[in-house]
Amino acid sequence: MRFFFGIIVGAALTIGVAYVHDLGYGHEATAPAPGETVAAKPFVNWDSVGISARAAAAAIREQWDKLTSK
C-alpha cells in the first residue's frame, strides 16, 4: 500500500513541479547575461496534456458505464 501511495505522490509531485516551472517561477535565478536573449520553453505542452486527460476520462467513464449498466 505504501508503494502505490509513493508512486501516486511521486507522479503528482513531478507534474506539479513541471507546472510551476512552466508558469515561470524561479527563472530569475537563471537569468541570461546582459545582452543575451533566451526564449523560455515550457517543459510540457499543457494543451496536449489537457486533451489527453479529457480523452482518458471519457474512456474511463464509458467503461464504468458499461460495467455498471449490467
N, C-alpha and C positions, 0 to 999 in steps of 0.2 A: 504494500500500500504506500509506503514512504517513497518507493522508487517511482511509482506513477505520479505521485504528488510532486516529486522533484522534477520529473520531465515536464509536467504542466507549468510549474513555476519557472523553469528554465526557458521554456518557449515563450511564455508571457513576458519575461524579463528581456529576452532578446528582441522581441517585437517592439516592446516599449522603448528600449534604448535606441533602436533604429528610427522609430517615430520621433523621438525627442531630438535626435541628431538631425533629422530631415527638417524639423521645424526651424533649425538654425541656432539653437542654443549651444554655447561652447565654442563657436567659431572665432571668438575674439582672441583666444589664446593662440590660435594658429593663423593669425592674420598675415598676409603676404607683406613682403618688404615694400617700402615706398616706391611707387612707380611700377610695381608688379600687379598684374591683374590675374585673378584666378576665379573661374566660374565655379560656384559651389554646386556640385552634383548630388542629388539625393541618393541614398543607399537603395531605396526601394521605390518602385513605380506604384504609388498608392492607388491610382485609378485601376490598375490591373489587379491589385490585391482585392479591391472592393468588388470588382466584377466576379472574380473567382470565389470570394466569400459568399456573395449572393447566390451564385450558381450552386455552391456546395450546400448552402442552407436550403435551397429549393429542392435539391435532390434528396436530402435527409428528410425534409418534410414530406415529400412524395412517398418515400419508402415507409415512413412512420404511418402515414395514412393508409397505405396498402396493408401494413401489418395489423393495424388496429381495426380495420373495417371488417375483417373476417371473424 
